[in-house]
Amino acid sequence: MTVGTARPQSITREIGEDGHVTYQAVYAVSVTDPFEFPDNVSVATGIPFYGDFLTWGSNSNPDAICSKKVVNPVLIDATNLERTVTCTFTTKSGNRPRNLNNVVTNPVNEAWKASGSFATGTRITSIDKNGAPIYTTAKERKSFETPDGYDTLHLKGPSLTISMLQRAQAVLRCNSATIWTGLTARMVFLAQWQWEQLFHGGDDYFYHHLEFWIKYAGWNEVWLNAGTQYISGGGQIIPILADNDSLGKNERFLDGAGAVIPPASVPGSIVTNTTQIIPEFDFTALTASIGMPNPLPGNFV
């Protein structure tokens, strides 16, 4: 069996209503076996690979990418067979990158894909942009509703296996180690891990959809050190009673030792605390187990 070198035959050009250009380039390939496998013809010398840009003689269009190839037989005579390969080039964007040998030979070899959005909402805060409390000139605390949100990252891709134990350990956790590009510990939170069992012939595999929430200030709680009781010099916990009302309590700012901060020292001595409530998981372990990309696929900087 012999597969010859491709010979350019014809090319057409079409401009669609969206302004994108599509080319149909036809190549002829001579073979000696009428039952030559089409895969061999599609990679004959001179046939573009999936993802290559268009070249035709001395002309080219670097923006027109090969997105489809069709191999057809053409009978010349009883002993000769020529196959034509029609390659489609387009300036439209695609949804899959070049892969192993430019062809997905098995679903498990499909590339992972990334997408993202931004979730918005509001929150109530009594702390300004510098971490200081907001209060009136008469030392009365104020609270405001302010915009809030976080970045989202969706990753989709296949794996041959899945560990339900690892999934349980990873979901609703934030990253313990730096991952991807500059996302240090506690910036990334795994909010959802969906999976589906699929079948390819007699084999089965899993397809994953991971949803991460990214907060660049970190998934930590920041709060003012204030309360309705204090610690005395003798170590006793004493309620801060409201003025003229022994049954009520007042809230006061406290220092690092739990003592009441005198009003004259507010706000300079106020203590701001940071508490880590969400547990952590090393998401980089998912690269080895299910093939989650690290770094992210694409021109991320």
C-alpha positions in Angstrom: 0.0 0.0 0.0 1.3 3.4 -1.0 -0.1 6.8 -0.2 1.2 9.6 -2.5 1.9 13.2 -1.9 -1.1 15.5 -1.9 -1.7 17.8 -4.9 -3.7 21.0 -4.5 -6.7 20.9 -6.8 -9.1 23.8 -6.1 -10.1 26.3 -3.4 -13.2 28.3 -2.7 -13.7 31.3 -0.5 -17.0 32.5 1.2 -17.7 35.5 3.4 -20.6 34.9 5.8 -23.1 37.3 7.2 -21.0 37.6 10.3 -18.0 38.8 8.3 -16.0 35.6 8.8 -14.2 33.9 5.9 -14.4 30.2 5.2 -12.3 28.4 2.6 -12.8 24.9 1.1 -9.4 23.6 -0.1 -9.4 20.3 -2.1 -6.4 18.1 -2.3 -5.9 14.9 -4.4 -3.9 11.9 -3.1 -3.1 8.9 -5.2 -3.1 5.4 -3.5 -2.3 1.9 -4.7 -4.9 0.1 -2.6 -8.6 0.7 -3.2 -9.2 -0.1 0.5 -6.6 2.3 1.8 -7.6 3.5 5.3 -8.9 7.1 5.2 -6.8 8.0 8.3 -3.6 7.4 6.3 -4.9 9.5 3.5 -5.8 12.4 5.8 -2.2 12.7 7.1 -0.5 12.3 3.7 2.4 14.7 3.0 1.0 18.0 1.9 -2.4 17.7 3.8 -2.8 20.3 6.5 -3.3 19.2 10.1 -6.1 20.2 12.3 -5.3 23.7 13.7 -2.9 24.7 10.8 -3.5 28.0 9.1 -4.2 28.2 5.4 -1.4 28.2 2.9 -2.1 27.9 -0.8 0.9 28.3 -3.1 2.6 31.5 -2.3 -0.5 32.9 -0.5 -1.7 32.4 3.0 -4.2 33.5 5.6 -2.8 33.1 9.2 -6.3 33.8 10.6 -8.0 31.0 8.7 -7.6 27.8 10.7 -8.2 24.2 9.6 -11.3 23.0 11.5 -12.5 20.0 9.4 -11.2 17.4 7.0 -13.3 15.0 4.8 -11.7 12.1 2.8 -13.6 11.0 -0.3 -12.7 8.2 -2.8 -12.6 9.0 -6.5 -12.2 6.0 -8.9 -10.0 6.9 -11.9 -10.0 3.5 -13.6 -10.0 -0.2 -12.6 -6.6 -0.2 -11.2 -6.0 3.3 -9.9 -7.7 5.1 -7.1 -7.4 8.7 -6.1 -8.8 10.1 -3.0 -9.7 13.8 -2.4 -9.3 15.5 0.9 -11.5 18.6 1.5 -10.1 20.8 4.3 -12.2 23.6 5.7 -10.4 26.7 7.0 -12.3 29.4 8.8 -11.6 32.6 10.7 -14.2 31.7 13.3 -13.1 30.6 16.7 -13.5 27.0 17.7 -14.1 25.3 21.0 -11.4 22.8 21.1 -7.6 23.2 20.8 -5.1 21.1 18.8 -4.7 17.8 20.6 -2.6 14.6 20.5 -1.8 14.2 16.8 -4.5 16.9 16.2 -7.1 14.2 16.6 -9.1 13.1 19.6 -8.5 9.3 19.5 -10.3 8.6 22.8 -12.7 10.8 24.9 -10.3 10.6 27.8 -7.8 12.4 25.7 -10.0 15.4 25.2 -8.5 18.7 26.5 -9.8 20.4 29.6 -11.7 23.6 29.0 -11.8 26.8 31.2 -14.5 29.4 31.4 -15.4 32.1 34.0 -17.7 34.7 35.2 -18.3 37.0 38.2 -20.9 36.6 41.0 -22.2 39.8 42.5 -24.1 40.5 45.7 -24.1 42.7 48.7 -22.9 42.5 52.3 -23.3 44.5 55.5 -20.1 46.0 56.9 -19.1 48.3 59.7 -15.5 48.4 58.6 -14.1 50.9 56.1 -11.6 50.2 53.3 -8.7 50.5 55.7 -10.1 48.1 58.2 -11.1 50.8 60.7 -14.6 50.9 62.3 -17.2 53.3 60.9 -18.8 55.5 63.6 -20.3 58.9 64.2 -18.6 61.9 65.8 -20.4 60.8 69.0 -18.8 57.3 68.9 -21.9 55.5 67.6 -21.1 52.6 65.3 -22.6 52.7 61.8 -23.2 49.9 59.2 -23.7 50.0 55.5 -24.8 47.6 52.7 -22.0 47.5 50.1 -21.5 45.6 46.8 -19.6 42.3 47.2 -18.7 39.5 44.9 -16.1 37.0 43.7 -14.6 35.6 40.5 -15.7 32.2 39.3 -13.7 29.6 37.3 -15.3 26.6 35.6 -13.1 23.7 34.5 -14.5 20.8 32.5 -12.6 17.7 31.5 -12.4 13.9 31.5 -10.5 11.3 33.6 -10.3 7.6 33.7 -11.0 7.3 37.4 -12.4 9.2 40.3 -11.9 9.0 44.1 -15.0 9.8 46.0 -12.9 10.1 49.2 -10.8 12.8 47.5 -13.8 14.6 46.2 -15.4 14.7 49.7 -12.1 16.1 51.1 -11.8 18.8 48.4 -15.4 20.2 48.0 -16.2 23.2 50.2 -12.5 23.8 50.9 -10.0 26.5 49.9 -6.6 26.0 48.6 -3.7 25.3 51.0 -1.0 25.8 48.3 -0.5 28.3 45.5 -2.2 27.2 42.3 -2.4 28.4 38.7 -1.1 32.0 38.3 -0.4 33.8 41.6 -3.4 32.4 43.5 -1.9 31.9 46.9 -3.3 30.0 49.8 -6.9 30.6 50.8 -7.8 32.6 47.6 -9.5 29.7 45.8 -12.7 27.9 47.1 -14.1 24.8 45.5 -17.9 25.3 45.5 -19.0 22.5 43.3 -17.7 19.3 41.8 -20.1 17.6 39.4 -19.2 14.4 37.7 -20.9 12.0 35.2 -20.1 8.5 34.2 -19.9 8.0 30.4 -19.2 5.1 28.2 -17.0 4.7 25.1 -17.4 1.3 23.6 -16.7 -1.3 26.3 -14.9 1.3 28.5 -16.2 3.8 31.0 -14.7 7.1 32.2 -15.8 10.2 34.1 -16.4 13.8 33.0 -16.0 16.5 35.6 -17.3 20.0 36.0 -15.4 21.9 38.7 -16.6 25.3 39.9 -14.1 27.5 41.8 -14.8 30.8 43.6 -11.8 33.2 43.7 -11.6 36.0 46.3 -8.3 37.8 46.0 -8.5 39.1 49.6 -8.8 35.5 50.8 -11.6 33.4 52.1 -11.2 34.8 55.7 -13.5 36.6 58.1 -12.4 40.0 59.3 -14.2 41.4 62.3 -13.8 44.1 65.0 -12.8 43.1 68.5 -15.9 44.2 70.4 -18.3 42.6 72.8 -20.7 43.0 75.8 -18.2 41.6 78.4 -14.6 42.2 79.3 -11.8 40.6 81.3 -10.9 42.3 84.6 -7.4 42.7 85.9 -8.0 39.7 88.1 -9.0 37.6 85.1 -12.7 37.6 85.7 -15.2 37.9 82.9 -17.5 40.8 83.7 -20.6 42.0 81.7 -20.6 45.5 80.4 -23.8 46.8 81.9 -25.9 49.4 80.1 -26.0 52.9 81.7 -28.9 53.1 84.3 -30.1 49.6 83.4 -28.6 46.7 85.3 -30.5 44.2 83.2 -29.1 45.4 79.9 -25.6 45.4 78.3 -23.5 47.7 76.2 -21.1 46.7 73.5 -17.6 48.2 73.8 -14.4 47.9 71.8 -11.8 45.6 73.5 -8.0 45.5 73.4 -5.9 42.5 72.9 -6.2 41.5 76.5 -10.0 41.7 76.6 -10.1 45.0 78.5 -12.4 47.8 77.5 -10.8 50.5 75.3 -11.5 54.0 76.7 -13.6 56.1 74.4 -10.8 58.7 74.2 -8.6 56.0 72.6 -11.1 55.0 69.9 -10.4 54.4 67.1 -6.6 54.3 67.3 -6.4 51.3 69.6 -9.2 49.2 68.1 -8.2 45.6 67.3 -9.2 44.0 64.0 -9.2 40.2 64.0 -9.0 37.7 61.0 -10.5 34.3 61.5 -10.1 31.3 59.1 -13.3 29.3 59.2 -13.1 27.3 55.9 -10.8 24.3 56.0 -8.1 23.8 53.4 -7.2 21.3 50.7 -4.3 21.0 48.3 -6.0 21.4 44.9 -2.7 20.7 43.1 -3.4 17.0 44.0 -6.3 17.0 41.5 -3.8 17.3 38.6 -2.4 13.8 39.3 -5.7 12.2 40.1 -8.1 13.5 37.5 -5.9 15.6 35.2 -7.1 19.0 36.3 -4.9 21.5 34.4 -2.2 23.3 36.3 -1.3 25.8 34.9 -4.6 26.7 33.3 -5.0 25.9 29.6 -4.6 29.1 27.6 -2.8 32.4 27.6 -3.3 33.2 31.2 -0.8 35.6 32.7 
